[in-house]
Amino acid sequence: MDVFDRGIDKTPAINLVNRRNADIWNKHAIDSVVATLQSGNIVLRMGLGADSHLLAQINRKDKSYSHCGIVMVEDGYPFVYHSIGGEDNPDERLRRDSANFFFSPDHNIRLAVIQYDYSAEKVQELRQVVGAFYHSRPRFDMQFDLKTDDKLYCSEFVYKAITRTMNDTAYISTTSVLGHNIVGIDDLFMNKHASIACQLKFE
């Protein structure tokens, strides 16, 4: 596991977000991560806002991340498919964003790239499944209901795309919260099929 980190000047900044955006190290680190992305990777990020920290609490084992998506390389560039709601996505439809945009330090403090052990053939099947989901453009699921497909929360989208590709609903374990089954973001990388390729903390 590669971890990008470094010491920084602790002098208070007038605008921390602007400083992170202008930080040459952050830009270089993001470019380095984006250059390694492959189709089928799962990408994670942790946002700055209170809503991100609230969503991270759904994770039972590791609360480091609040959002996730699936990478597909298209015409040589990696794009991230992800389900997101809130003011950043008013129509709440499944999105396709460039990897650089997804990883932007504007509103994020850390990111990770997850590799799965599926074959190259399964990656191509996953591409078709992700494409079908994107074509239907489901809205974000504020009810966190794993039983429905018309609305999907972020980790539900990733979970369903992968388990349908593998034709195995037990491929990724779910989490029970008060008798309600959900998929935590930590369920996506704390399983025997996944490994952390890299992590990055913005300075």
GUVO-850266 format. One line per 8 residues: number of its first residue (from 0); their letters; for each residue x, z, y of C-alpha. Coordinates in Angstrom, 2 decimals. Last residue first. Layout:
N
NUM	a	X/Z/Y; ...
% end
This chain:
203
202	efklqcai	-2.30/2.83/19.09; -4.44/1.06/16.48; -4.23/2.27/12.90; -3.67/-0.39/10.25; -4.16/-0.28/6.50; -2.92/-2.65/3.85; -3.59/-4.04/0.38; -5.84/-1.18/-0.73
194	sahknmfl	-6.84/-1.67/-4.37; -10.16/-2.45/-6.01; -11.43/-2.93/-9.56; -11.03/0.70/-10.66; -13.15/2.08/-7.82; -12.48/3.79/-4.49; -12.55/0.62/-2.39; -16.22/-0.35/-2.29
186	ddigvinh	-17.55/3.13/-3.06; -15.75/4.28/0.12; -18.07/2.06/2.13; -20.94/4.02/0.69; -23.52/2.23/-1.42; -26.85/4.04/-1.55; -29.07/5.60/-4.20; -31.60/8.16/-2.92
178	glvsttsi	-32.04/11.40/-4.87; -30.81/13.49/-1.94; -27.77/11.24/-1.64; -26.75/9.41/-4.81; -23.71/7.14/-4.49; -23.29/3.73/-6.09; -20.66/2.56/-8.55; -19.21/-0.94/-8.31
170	yatdnmtr	-19.14/-3.16/-11.41; -22.25/-1.32/-12.65; -24.64/-4.01/-11.37; -22.75/-6.59/-13.44; -23.26/-10.32/-13.05; -19.75/-10.51/-11.52; -20.97/-12.71/-8.68; -24.14/-10.67/-8.43
162	tiakyvfe	-22.10/-7.46/-8.31; -19.85/-8.85/-5.58; -22.54/-10.17/-3.24; -24.74/-7.13/-3.84; -21.98/-4.63/-3.02; -20.80/-6.50/0.07; -24.34/-6.78/1.45; -25.10/-3.14/0.59
154	scylkddt	-21.87/-2.09/2.34; -23.06/-3.64/5.59; -26.75/-2.77/5.53; -29.09/-5.40/4.12; -32.64/-6.49/4.95; -34.69/-9.04/2.99; -32.86/-7.97/-0.17; -34.71/-4.77/-1.09
146	kldfqmdf	-33.89/-2.01/-3.59; -30.80/-0.67/-1.82; -32.85/0.71/1.05; -30.58/1.85/3.87; -33.66/2.18/6.14; -31.87/0.58/9.10; -31.32/-2.57/7.03; -29.63/-5.22/9.18
138	rprshyfa	-31.47/-8.54/9.14; -31.11/-11.17/6.43; -29.62/-14.55/7.45; -31.03/-16.68/4.55; -28.13/-19.15/4.87; -25.68/-16.27/5.15; -26.87/-14.82/1.86; -26.54/-18.19/0.16
130	gvvqrleq	-23.04/-18.65/1.60; -22.00/-15.23/0.32; -23.21/-16.16/-3.16; -21.42/-19.52/-3.07; -18.16/-17.97/-1.89; -18.50/-15.31/-4.59; -18.61/-18.07/-7.20; -15.38/-19.46/-5.77
122	vkeasydy	-13.83/-15.99/-5.89; -15.03/-15.68/-9.48; -13.03/-18.78/-10.43; -9.94/-17.34/-8.75; -10.34/-14.23/-10.92; -11.65/-10.83/-9.87; -9.23/-7.95/-9.44; -10.36/-6.95/-5.96
114	qivalrin	-8.18/-6.64/-2.87; -9.07/-4.40/0.08; -7.86/-4.86/3.65; -8.02/-1.91/6.04; -8.80/-1.23/9.69; -8.36/1.47/12.33; -9.44/2.55/15.81; -12.14/0.02/16.63
106	hdpsfffn	-14.15/-0.77/19.78; -11.97/-3.19/21.69; -9.24/-3.02/19.02; -10.41/-6.40/17.66; -10.48/-6.58/13.85; -13.76/-8.53/13.58; -12.72/-10.82/16.44; -9.36/-11.59/14.83
98	asdrrlre	-11.07/-12.18/11.47; -13.37/-14.77/13.03; -17.02/-13.84/12.79; -19.88/-14.78/10.46; -22.91/-12.57/10.97; -25.94/-11.35/8.99; -28.79/-11.00/11.48; -29.39/-7.92/13.65
90	dpndeggi	-30.84/-10.06/16.49; -29.17/-7.76/19.03; -25.69/-7.76/17.39; -23.31/-5.57/19.41; -26.27/-3.55/20.67; -27.08/-2.25/17.21; -27.07/-3.96/13.83; -24.39/-5.27/11.48
82	shyvfpyg	-24.21/-7.23/8.25; -20.87/-8.88/7.62; -19.23/-12.21/6.79; -15.61/-12.29/7.95; -13.79/-15.55/8.62; -10.26/-16.41/7.54; -8.72/-19.68/8.81; -7.35/-22.60/6.76
74	devmvigc	-10.42/-24.80/6.94; -12.53/-21.85/5.74; -11.01/-18.67/4.29; -13.79/-16.29/3.27; -13.47/-12.58/3.93; -16.22/-10.10/3.07; -17.35/-7.33/5.43; -17.15/-3.64/6.17
66	hsyskdkr	-18.12/-0.90/8.64; -17.72/2.87/9.16; -14.32/3.69/7.70; -12.19/6.80/7.21; -14.90/8.99/5.68; -13.43/9.13/2.17; -15.27/10.82/-0.71; -18.96/11.05/0.18
58	niqallhs	-19.24/8.14/2.61; -22.50/8.47/4.52; -20.51/10.39/7.15; -18.91/7.11/8.21; -22.27/6.01/9.63; -22.28/8.99/12.01; -18.70/8.29/13.10; -19.67/4.70/13.83
50	daglgmrl	-22.77/5.79/15.77; -20.64/8.15/17.88; -18.55/5.24/19.05; -14.94/4.31/18.31; -15.39/2.13/15.26; -13.67/2.32/11.90; -12.93/-0.94/10.10; -13.00/-2.34/6.60
42	vingsqlt	-12.19/-5.74/5.11; -13.04/-6.88/1.59; -10.88/-9.73/0.34; -12.70/-12.49/-1.52; -11.00/-15.36/0.25; -7.51/-14.32/1.27; -6.15/-12.48/4.28; -2.37/-12.21/4.72
34	avvsdiah	-2.14/-14.01/8.08; -4.94/-11.82/9.45; -2.85/-8.69/8.78; 0.19/-10.05/10.64; -1.95/-11.26/13.55; -3.55/-7.81/13.77; -0.13/-6.11/13.78; 1.23/-8.46/16.45
26	knwidanr	-1.75/-7.84/18.73; -1.55/-4.08/18.22; 2.21/-4.10/18.88; 1.73/-6.10/22.09; -0.60/-3.44/23.48; -2.94/-5.11/25.95; -6.06/-4.41/23.90; -4.95/-0.84/23.16
18	rnvlniap	-4.28/-0.20/26.86; -7.65/-1.67/27.83; -9.36/0.65/25.36; -7.42/3.70/26.55; -8.37/3.20/30.20; -6.58/5.42/32.67; -3.99/6.36/30.08; -2.80/9.89/29.33
10	tkdigrdf	0.94/10.05/28.47; 1.27/10.42/24.66; 3.84/7.65/24.37; 3.50/6.23/20.88; 4.91/6.75/17.37; 4.26/4.07/14.82; 1.83/2.93/12.12; 1.18/-0.04/9.81
2	vdm	0.57/1.23/6.29; 1.44/-1.03/3.37; 0.00/0.00/0.00
% end
